[in-house]
Amino acid sequence: ARGSSDYGTSWTTTPIDLTSDYIQYNWSECVFPSTSWSSDDYLYITFQDDDYAGSYVQGSSQTGYQGQSGPTDNRIRFLKPSKTDILFPVGTSSEQRDAFSVSQNFPNPVTDQTTVNVQISQQGNLELEVTSIMGRQIETISRGSCAAGTYSFTINTKGLAPGVYFYTVTFNNANVTRKMVVE
């Protein structure tokens, strides 16, 4: 898993403590995670945890059994991290607005394919990258060096699972990120 604490500028494989209580979960077995289908500025995550790996399903009298001794040894945990704590920002900074503009993909939500239009005011390198909500790179479309003008990117979403994805358009080391929903 990759994580970013600086809105996607850099990524690390080291766990990032989002809730200031990392040690509490460090040695717990966590199973049956669930998140809400839609949310506001937070991610709502629930999961079951216990301090001992293993399952009570087999019963503690089974040979070779290890783990919790009863079903009450489980806890249901609820986490509510802010999306900005774990995801990169969606939008444009003011210094980027003059260099280029990026449209919202159309259609959105999308089922098969969608289009993103980009207008650049000067020559430069142009690229679009699609990532999952967890930061996994899905697709990169590079246009290389482009003259000033309007360009379209077509994103094929036929093989993608339904959910939220992000596309980031990079132009001369500046970038704009937008959200798209795949149905």
Disulfide bonds with the S-S distance in Angstrom:
none
